Amino acid sequence: MLPVRPSNVITRHRDGAIHAYVTDSRALGELEPAAVFQPRPGDEPVESVVRPDLERVVYTTLNGVVCLTRAGDPVWASDFEPHSDRRHGHRPGCALSPDGRTVWVYRPDAMAGRGDADQWVVHDADSGAVLVRRELDTAGHGARHHVHPVDGSIYLDIGEGQDGAIILRAAAGAGGEPEFVTYPWPDRCLIGLAPDGQQFMTVDHEQADVAFHRHPSGEVLFTLPVEAFGYDPEEAFVEWSGGYLTADLAVVTLGGEGEDEEEWFRYHLVDVRTGRPRGEIAPGVTNPYELVPLGDGSWLTGGPNGNPVRRSPPPALAR
């Protein structure tokens, strides 16, 4: 799953490099990289984020976080101590604040064998200095950052494997220190934030339903079980994918297995104003996580050359 980016710049890792793409343009079709960053020798980036001016990249590895210029010059780096020799089961993540001043890093330290709990660390984007360090009561394999498009608060969706998922939110508090809130569900996965900032979408960890919540309270606005889309819950489930196509229209992915044991999935649209399903889209993708809604009426899929492809539904369906 791809994290939600704090700007209109997304990244893809290919051939040992980090490719940055700008999605501001209304042009559809295959995107060409606007910048390419070369990680330090020996580094294997796990997640990355690029500044909107395309001059710096921040990426995580299994054992640290690194900031480089476009020319490849080091700006700062911070190692996760102690060094972990575990290669699997833990994926550190990162995000950039909307104002570009801070870098937020999720450290799955429990699964990396660094301690009993994970950490959420805020770095100064220019110096790398640690501004805030929050110990979490989680033991996650990885997490996705979702940056709120209006107030700049940051959601963190931590996946704990069979134990479920935890959703946290950090927002500016009194004196500038962030205030942290943990939502009271150990079993809901955060899928995306609405582009107007009014709500967010979650999927039950057991994949029985999708729910839409008011931001920031988390109040449930409405829930749609598998049956609402016309499927038998014994034969279909809601995928942990999809998101907001527009502020009024969400994409919900349903999947299952046919009689021939072949897996299938379909993309259903939901009108979040009425809480009702509204047709389907057929993006022509090969897995349920390939489609990435951008919130502006378009979405990304993978392309034959490794570059993302930007597409949109028919205008009548997107309204």
C-alpha positions in Angstrom: 0.0 0.0 0.0 1.1 3.4 -0.8 1.2 6.2 1.8 -0.8 9.4 1.1 1.6 12.2 0.2 1.6 15.7 1.7 1.8 17.4 -1.6 1.2 16.8 -5.3 4.5 14.9 -5.6 4.5 11.2 -5.4 7.5 8.8 -5.6 8.2 5.4 -7.1 11.3 3.3 -6.4 12.8 1.7 -9.5 16.2 0.5 -10.7 17.8 1.6 -7.4 16.6 5.2 -7.7 13.8 7.3 -6.4 11.6 8.8 -9.1 9.4 11.8 -8.3 6.3 12.6 -10.2 4.2 15.8 -10.1 0.4 15.2 -10.3 -0.7 18.8 -10.5 -1.3 18.8 -14.2 -4.7 18.0 -15.7 -3.0 16.0 -18.4 -3.9 12.3 -18.4 -1.7 9.4 -19.5 1.7 8.2 -18.5 3.7 10.5 -16.2 7.4 11.2 -16.7 9.6 11.7 -13.6 10.1 15.4 -12.8 13.2 14.5 -10.7 15.3 11.4 -10.0 17.2 10.9 -6.7 20.0 8.5 -6.2 20.2 7.0 -2.6 23.5 6.7 -0.8 25.5 3.6 -1.8 24.2 0.6 0.0 20.9 2.1 1.0 17.7 0.3 0.1 14.8 2.9 0.5 11.6 1.6 2.1 9.5 4.8 1.8 10.3 8.2 0.5 8.9 11.7 0.2 10.1 14.6 -2.0 9.6 18.3 -1.3 7.2 20.2 -3.6 10.2 22.1 -5.1 11.8 18.8 -6.0 15.1 19.9 -4.4 15.2 17.3 -1.5 14.2 13.8 -0.8 13.7 12.1 2.5 13.7 8.3 2.7 13.7 5.6 5.3 15.7 2.4 5.3 15.4 -0.5 7.7 17.9 1.2 10.0 17.5 5.0 9.5 16.2 8.0 7.8 18.1 10.1 5.2 17.8 13.5 3.6 19.6 14.3 0.3 19.6 17.1 -2.2 18.7 16.5 -5.8 22.4 16.5 -6.6 22.9 13.6 -4.1 24.6 15.7 -1.4 23.8 14.7 2.2 21.7 17.1 4.2 21.2 15.0 7.3 20.8 11.4 8.4 19.5 9.7 11.6 20.3 6.1 12.4 17.9 3.9 14.3 19.8 2.5 17.2 20.6 -0.3 17.9 21.1 -1.6 14.4 18.6 -4.4 13.5 19.7 -7.4 11.5 16.1 -8.4 10.9 15.3 -8.1 7.2 11.6 -8.7 7.2 8.5 -7.8 9.2 9.3 -4.1 9.8 9.0 -1.2 7.4 9.8 2.3 8.7 7.7 5.1 7.0 8.0 8.8 6.6 5.9 11.9 5.7 6.5 15.6 5.2 4.4 18.2 6.9 2.4 20.6 4.6 4.7 23.5 5.5 7.8 21.5 4.7 9.3 22.2 8.1 9.1 18.8 9.7 9.6 15.2 8.8 7.5 12.5 10.5 9.0 9.1 10.9 7.3 5.9 12.1 9.8 3.4 13.6 8.5 -0.2 14.0 11.0 -0.8 16.7 9.3 -3.7 18.4 9.3 -5.9 15.2 12.9 -4.7 14.5 14.0 -6.0 17.9 14.9 -2.6 19.2 12.5 -2.7 22.2 9.0 -3.4 23.3 7.3 -0.4 21.6 7.3 1.6 18.4 8.2 5.3 18.1 6.8 8.2 16.1 9.5 10.8 15.7 9.4 14.4 14.4 12.6 15.7 12.8 13.4 19.3 11.8 13.4 19.0 8.0 16.5 21.2 7.5 18.8 20.0 10.3 17.4 16.5 11.1 17.2 17.5 14.8 14.6 15.5 16.8 11.8 17.8 17.9 9.4 15.3 19.3 9.7 11.6 20.2 6.5 9.7 21.0 6.6 6.2 22.3 3.7 4.2 21.0 1.8 1.3 22.6 2.0 -0.7 19.4 4.0 -3.4 17.8 3.5 -2.7 14.1 5.0 -4.2 11.0 4.5 -0.9 9.2 2.4 2.2 9.0 0.9 4.7 6.5 1.0 8.5 7.1 -2.0 10.5 5.8 -1.6 14.3 5.9 -4.7 16.3 6.3 -5.2 18.6 3.3 -6.6 21.5 5.3 -5.4 21.7 8.9 -2.1 19.9 8.4 -2.7 17.3 11.1 -1.2 13.9 10.4 -2.9 10.5 10.7 -0.9 7.3 11.3 -2.4 3.9 10.4 -0.3 1.2 12.1 -0.7 -2.4 10.9 -0.1 -5.0 13.6 -0.8 -8.0 11.5 -3.3 -10.5 13.0 -3.6 -8.2 16.0 -5.4 -5.5 13.9 -4.7 -1.9 13.3 -4.3 1.3 15.3 -5.1 4.8 14.1 -3.5 7.8 15.6 -3.7 11.5 14.9 -1.2 14.3 15.7 -2.3 18.0 15.6 -0.7 21.3 16.7 -1.5 21.9 20.3 -0.9 24.7 22.8 2.6 26.2 22.6 3.2 24.5 19.3 3.7 21.0 20.7 1.7 18.3 18.9 -1.2 16.7 20.6 -1.7 13.0 20.0 -5.0 11.2 19.8 -5.5 7.4 19.5 -8.9 6.5 18.0 -10.8 3.8 20.0 -10.8 1.1 17.4 -8.2 -1.7 17.4 -9.7 -3.2 14.2 -10.1 -0.5 11.5 -7.7 0.4 8.8 -7.4 3.9 7.6 -7.8 4.1 3.8 -7.8 7.8 3.0 -8.8 11.3 3.9 -11.4 13.3 1.8 -9.7 16.1 -0.2 -11.9 18.7 1.4 -10.8 17.5 4.8 -14.3 16.8 6.1 -14.1 13.1 6.6 -12.0 9.9 6.4 -12.6 6.3 5.3 -11.8 3.1 7.1 -12.2 -0.6 6.4 -12.8 -3.3 9.0 -9.7 -5.3 9.7 -11.7 -8.5 9.1 -12.9 -6.9 5.8 -16.6 -7.0 6.6 -17.5 -3.4 5.9 -16.3 0.1 5.0 -17.1 3.1 7.2 -16.9 6.9 6.7 -16.0 9.1 9.7 -16.2 12.8 10.5 -12.9 14.6 10.9 -11.4 15.0 13.4 -13.8 13.3 16.0 -14.0 10.0 14.2 -17.8 9.9 14.5 -19.2 7.3 12.2 -21.3 8.9 9.5 -22.4 5.7 7.8 -21.2 2.1 7.3 -21.7 -0.1 4.3 -21.3 -3.9 4.7 -20.5 -6.3 1.9 -24.2 -6.9 1.3 -24.8 -3.2 0.4 -22.8 -3.8 -2.8 -24.8 -6.8 -3.8 -22.4 -9.6 -2.6 -22.7 -12.5 -0.3 -20.5 -11.8 2.8 -19.6 -15.5 2.7 -18.1 -15.1 -0.7 -16.8 -11.5 -0.8 -14.9 -9.0 1.3 -13.9 -5.3 1.3 -10.2 -4.8 0.4 -7.9 -2.5 2.3 -7.6 -0.2 -0.7 -9.5 2.5 -2.5 -9.9 6.1 -1.3 -11.5 9.4 -2.3 -12.0 10.1 -6.0 -13.4 13.5 -5.2 -14.7 15.1 -2.0 -18.2 13.6 -2.8 -17.2 10.3 -4.3 -15.2 7.4 -2.8 -13.8 4.2 -4.3 -14.4 1.0 -2.4 -12.8 -2.2 -3.5 -14.6 -5.5 -3.2 -12.9 -8.9 -3.7 -13.5 -12.6 -3.5 -12.8 -15.9 -5.1 -14.7 -17.6 -7.9 -15.8 -21.2 -8.3 -12.5 -21.9 -10.1 -10.6 -20.5 -7.1 -9.5 -17.5 -9.2 -9.4 -14.3 -7.2 -11.5 -11.3 -8.4 -11.9 -7.7 -7.4 -14.1 -4.8 -8.5 -14.1 -1.0 -7.8 -17.4 0.4 -6.6 -18.2 4.1 -6.2 -20.0 5.5 -3.1 -21.7 8.9 -2.9 -20.5 10.0 0.5 -23.2 12.7 0.6 -26.0 10.1 0.5 -24.2 7.0 1.8 -25.2 5.0 -1.2 -23.3 2.9 -3.8 -23.2 4.5 -7.2 -21.9 2.3 -10.0 -18.5 0.9 -10.8 -15.3 1.8 -12.5 -13.1 -0.5 -14.5 -9.5 0.8 -14.3 -7.9 -2.2 -15.9 -5.5 -3.0 -13.1 -4.0 -6.4 -12.2 -4.2 -6.2 -8.3 -6.5 -4.4 -5.9 -3.8 -2.1 -4.6 -2.6 -0.7 -7.9 -5.3 2.0 -8.2 -4.5 5.2 -6.2 -7.3 7.8 -6.2 -5.9 11.3 -6.2 -8.9 13.2 -4.9 -9.2 15.4 -7.9 -11.4 13.1 -10.0 -8.5 11.1 -11.3 -6.5 8.1 -10.2 -3.1 6.4 -10.8 -2.3 3.0 -12.0 1.0 1.3 -13.0 2.3 1.7 -16.5 4.3 -0.7 -18.7 7.5 1.3 -18.3 7.2 1.5 -14.6 5.9 5.1 -14.6 2.4 5.7 -13.1 -0.4 6.4 -15.5 -3.1 9.0 -14.6 -6.7 8.2 -15.6 -10.2 9.5 -15.0 -13.7 8.1 -15.2 -16.4 9.4 -17.7 -17.4 12.9 -16.6 -21.0 11.9 -15.9 -19.8 9.3 -13.4 -17.2 11.5 -11.7 -19.7 14.3 -10.9 
